[in-house]
């Protein structure tokens, strides 16, 4: 197992770590590992490729996939989650603000207005984790309700048949 390059600028986000492995003779693959519990992989960390590092050229490259190296990327265009540079839309060329991550729709006086709302990826992950927790709780409460209804049915059925 290799260490992160000394000029790697990012600290891992909360509940994440980085892993480095040799991809080719002169290229390291940097993994971003999420340590949240997921059922699809048996609770193991979910890994995604952060990017690649060329040891000889001392430069970072964005990932095309986990097995394909992309173009060189400037470190200031990367995030703690990925070396993929943020895409600029045609409307973004007028100013340097990134594209909105989410659209917020609200209804006022029977009129719907849509306004962009900026959201960081870490906020998106936290929101998704909260949504997953709510979904699990709703599922648990549904099962509890089903068990209570079945228990009540069996109890009343026995009372009716014994009378």
C-alpha positions, 0 to 999 in steps of 0.5 A: 500500500502506498501513501498519498503524494506529499502535495495532495491538497485535500483532507478526506471528508467526514467518514471517508478515507483515501487509499493509494495503490499502484495502477501501472508502473508509474501511475498510482490510483487514489481511491476515495472510500466511504465508510457508511454502512451500505447493504448492497456490499455487506457493510464494506466501505464503498470505493470510488476512484478519486483520480490518478497520480503520475509519479514521473511527471508529478501530476494528477489526472482525472479518472475516466473510469476506475481503469482508464486515466484521463487528462491532466487536471489542476489541483485547484479544479479538484474536490475532496471527492474527485479529481474530475474537474467541474464542468462549466455550462455556457451560462457560467462563462459570464461569471466564475460561480459554479453551476447550481447543484440543486433547483428549489421550487416553491409555491407562492400565491398559486404561482410556482417559482424556481430558483437555483440553490447552491449545495455542496457535495458534502451537504448533498451526502449528509442530506442523502444519509438523512433521507436513507435514515428516514426511509429505514425508520419508515420501513421499520415503523411499517413492519412494527405496525403490521406486526401490531395489526396482526397481533391484534387480529389474532387476539380478536380472532381468538376472542371471537372464536372462544365466545 
